[in-house]
Structures are given as structure tokens and as C-alpha cells.
Amino acid sequence: MSPDFASEIAFKAIGFIVGDDTLRDRFLALSGLSPDEIRANLAEVDFQASILDFLISNEPDLILFAEETGEKPENIVHAWRALGGGVGQEW
């Protein structure tokens, strides 16, 4: 998967998260970021990977995002990896 396409998926994920009060509040609490910091980091590949990591780490959220965007869950994981997610992790 190309990094550009992976970034497109990440941007959809950001919109999905901030558009849902529960997800947004959980992401803010877990990440420690403020809304301004989120906006400031949107173009950062590591940040985009962290957004996808947030969804991947909770299967119900991942499935809901996949259903709402029409993306297959495995494509979301591929996007996460294309953005550098999982590097250095053992599976």
C-alpha cells in the first residue's frame, strides 16, 4: 500500500475519531494530546500511524470504522504498517 493511500485512510480515521464524542474523549485521555496538538500533528506520519493504532487496538472500534468507511479491516492494518506502525514489534 502506498504511503499516500495509507495517509488517506488515516485522515478518515481522524475524522471518525473526532466525530464521535466517546472515541475522541478516550483518544485524548490515552494520548495526552490536546485538540490543538492533534491539529498541529495531522501531517506527521508517526501521528497518522498512532491514530490507526488506536483503532486497531480495539476491535469493535476497528470494525465500526471499517463499516462506516467501506474499508476492509485488513486494509486498515496495511495502512498502519505502511505508515510505520508495528516497526520493531514482535508478532
N, C-alpha and C positions, 0 to 999 in steps of 0.2 A: 504494500500500500504506500502511495506517495505521501510525503510529509504534508503537502498542501491539502490532500483529501482528508488526512488524519486531523489536521487543524480545523477543517470544516466541521467534522464530527465533534471536535472539542468545543467549538463555538456553539453548536446546537446544544451540547451538554450544559454549557454555562447558562444559556438561556433557560433551559429546562430547570436547572437548579435554582436560579434566582427567581424564576416564575412560580415556584412552589414555596410557600412560607415555611413549611416544616423542613424541607430539604435545605433551603437557604440558611435557616437558623442552625441546623445541625452542621452544615459545612462551615459556617462562620465560627461556631463553637469549637469544632475539631481543628480547623486550620489556624485559628487565632488571627485571621485576617479581617480587616475592616472592608466595607464596601468600596472605599476609595482605593485600598490596596489591590482589591480584585480588579478594578478598572485599570489600574496602573500596570498590572501584570498580564493583561489579556494576550498580548503578542508574544509573551515568553513561552517557549516550547516546554520548559520544565513545568510551568504553571498549567499549561494545557494538559500535559500528562497527568498532573495531580488531580485535575478535575475528573478525567476519565477514571483514574484510580479510585476516587471517591465513589463513583457509580459502580465500578466493578467490585468493590469490596462489600457491597450489599446487594445480593442477587435480586431481591424484589425491586429495588430502585433501577437496577440494570435492565430488568425485563420491562418495567414500565417505560423507561426511556426508549428502549428498542421498539416497543409497540407504538409509542407516540411519534417516533421519527421514521418508522419503517425500516430501520437498520436491523440487521441480524446481530444478536449479542456477540457472536464471534468476530464480526467486523469492528465492533467497538473495542474489543480486546486487541485486534490487529492494529487499530488506530493508536491505542495506548502504547503498544510496543514500537510503532513507527515513530512516536514522539519521544522514545527513550524510556518508557515505562518498563519496569521489571529488570532493567540492566543491573547486573550484579546480584540478582536474587536467584536462589536455587529453587527449582520446582521439582 
